[in-house]
Amino acid sequence: MSEEIMAIDVMNYPFTPEGMKKFWSSPEMKEMSDRVLGGHTPQGVSPEQFVADMEAAGFEKVFIAAIKMGSYKARGMGNDFSNEEVYEMIKKYPKQLIGMAGYDPMNIMESVRNIEKAVKEYGFRGVYAHTLGWDISAEDRRMYPCYVKCVELGIPFSMQIGHSLELMPSAAGRPITIDKVALDFPELRFIASHAGWPWCEELIAMVSKHRHVYVDISAHLPRYLDPSIVQFMDTRGQDKVLFGTNAFGLKRCKQQFLEMKLKEETKRKVLRENACRVFNLT
């Protein structure tokens, strides 16, 4: 039964009280908190409590991103989590919690060296980038060194694709910008995070066209996913969609997903099997 599937969340954020306070501290995140959450931001929990919560909600693994986000308003760094900060949060639970290294396109050489260290020394399994605050798209030349490093290390690359709910430029999140990247790096496993809205059909075209381009459905509660994404996920895109919560609540996101009118095979693949394949999980 689908309720018994131990899910894998490929998109989550630093979750401790200190991490949550830092996460919501940039000008864009503060504004979004006031506008969307009424100023009531999550308070965070200890690693022990987080693991207990994820197991109770039916999750085997959760990926935690060392997010580096530009601040369009401040013209500098907004959120800046180091790989070391994330490693300190997750190191006691290597089977349950997996790190995703951050990428800073404003400091390319330091950033690619840090990615290699995170993978080889800390066991991180991929890279996550959030570049809309710098108005940088997937095809920007400053992203290419990161793609090279990911291919060299044999790890997936994940990036926010779609509009920005934060007050940042959205055009750089257009899915069509993945096209040249996938042509130039056919070996790169590129995960378009956040479902591509409002350009969902454009993203479906990229995921369908390129063998190693995928989409994760994080940042949208499952019941509010665009119908085109749902239809793609339940048909020809069964093998190309991953599950993520974007810290919207492990139990809530999984429960809403299981309530969707999807094939059992779709639920099994999206909740777990596709992530195992894309990230080479055993």
Beta strands, then each sheet from edge to edge (+ up, - down):
strand 1: 7-12
strand 2: 59-65
strand 3: 68-71
strand 4: 76-80
strand 5: 97-102
strand 6: 126-129
strand 7: 157-160
strand 8: 190-193
strand 9: 213-216
strand 10: 241-242
sheet 1: 1+ 2+ 5+ 6+ 7+ 8+ 9+ 10+
sheet 2: 3+ 4-
end
